[in-house]
Amino acid sequence: MHITPKITPIYQTSVFKFEDLNELELYYGEPGSRYMYSRNGNPNSDELADAVNLLENGVGAIATGSGMAAIFAAIMAYCTAGDHVLCAADIYGGSSALLNLELSRLGITVTYVPFEDLSTDLTPYVQSRTRLLLCETISNPLLRVIDLRATAEACHACGLKLVVDNTFATPIITRPFDHEADLVIHSVTKYISGHSDVTAGVVVARVAEDAERLKQISMLFGLTLSPMESWLAVRGLKTLRLRIEAHCRNAEAIALFLEQQPTVRTVHYPGLHQHPQHLLAATQGSQLFGGMLSFQLEDEAEVVNQFMRATKRFPFAPSLAGVDSSLSYPLGTSHRSLTPQQQVDLGITVGLIRLSVGIEPVEELLTDLEQAFASVTHTMQTN
Ligand SMILES: *Cc1c(COP(=O)(O)O)cnc(C)c1O
């Protein structure tokens, strides 16, 4: 019987069999022609890595057990003890914690670069052993958009590699390699898999040498992703384009709605004309502005609490990018470990709420937000 499944089955196996010594020689002689041991390679994790690699227009990719593992692998690809890295000040909390708490122990030091200085002259920040700059295409939680080409030029002028965490944008909106980035990272946990049911990551390389390094790092540090998680992520990825279009449409409608609310002070969404990088976002992206937005209520914990309790369609769940909407609170979660001064510098205050807008019918989301704001107004009046 010849079985030809349309979809790649889940190769839930830790090891593969060899017919004889000839086949073993093929494994070593023709890399990619056979599988041996799933930590070193598995058809499901390769399928995921290849699919993201194709979307990002890379030359090779690895799938990892989480987005954090992907960031670790990317830094290890370029750095060794005694090296120094630059990191955008607006960065995922896990990335700065990894650099501050763990990589520092391995002798890799970090300097944070404020948003305004990223795409200019980096010389004031560069040391003799600075290797790379890590940044995000669209930052969290203020949705600042980085000028990737200018940042890549600034990096390359100083001999640094540019590592871009493209989790918020996805390759549907922006492809960092089109703007000369050197490595692209994703928390696959977010939009790539898209259903809040997988923890995974990926690193994509633009040159073969980096792809080889990543492969070895993944094998030897054991950063590998499991077959089942890979399979789920591949299934999610198939609808990425459709989902992103729907996320963006809904987020835009909600951003416009939020702007009209008297209790909302500011709305941060790259699709709004008054967003400081709106034009850049439009030219650097595919005229899509993402599914994430944040907004500022009065800086009163009780106002925030009331909003959170009142909304039914935006449960407080500190992650993002699922097909179902959710809400997060940067001050209490992702940016909790920053000093009060750093929080102020980044604009993360008591009243800041972040929405991950899902793909539900938008009128249902708007109706829910309407009643949540009515309830906030009521609370403010009775206090
Ligand atoms: C979630 C996230 C990460 C970390 O990914 P995990 O899959 O949670 O390990 C890294 N970068 C960004 C921008 C993220 O949102």
The ligand as a Gaussian input file, in Angstrom:
#p B3LYP/6-31G(d) Opt

LIG

0 1
 C        6.595000      36.848000      23.174000
 C        7.748000      37.541000      22.577000
 C        9.033000      37.003000      22.658000
 C        9.334000      35.733000      23.426000
 O        8.740000      34.637000      22.829000
 P        8.312000      33.302000      23.649000
 O        7.720000      32.469000      22.576000
 O        7.351000      33.734000      24.704000
 O        9.553000      32.732000      24.230000
 C       10.059000      37.682000      22.029000
 N        9.846000      38.831000      21.372000
 C        8.622000      39.390000      21.277000
 C        8.451000      40.670000      20.530000
 C        7.538000      38.755000      21.879000
 O        6.337000      39.328000      21.796000

